[in-house]
Amino acid sequence: MNAPKQRGAEREERRSVFDTVFLREPSSWREITIDEFFELPLSERVRHVLERNVAFWRDGVEIDKKEALAVLRKLRAERNER
C-alpha cells in the first residue's frame, strides 16, 4: 500500500511551493503551517483566498498568491492523473 508514501510526497511538493501561511484575523494575522492550512475545510480555504485574507510565504519571503495557487492546481491535476 503506497498511500502514506504518496501523502508524504504530496506534502513535500506543497512545501516546495510555500512553507508558511498567514491568515488575516479581525485584528491581526495568524501564522499556520502548510499542513494546518490543508486541514482547514475546503470552504474555509476558498473563503480566505477569495476574500484575500491569506498570504503564502516560502523561506521567510512572501510569494505571489497567483503563483502559489497555480502550482497547487498543477499538483492537484497531476495527483488526479495518478
Secondary structure, DSSP 8 states (H G I E B T S, - for coil): --HHHHHHHHHHHHHHH-SEEEEE-SSSEEEEEHHHHHHS-HHHHHHHHHTT-EEEEETTEEE-HHHHHHHHHHHHHHHHH-
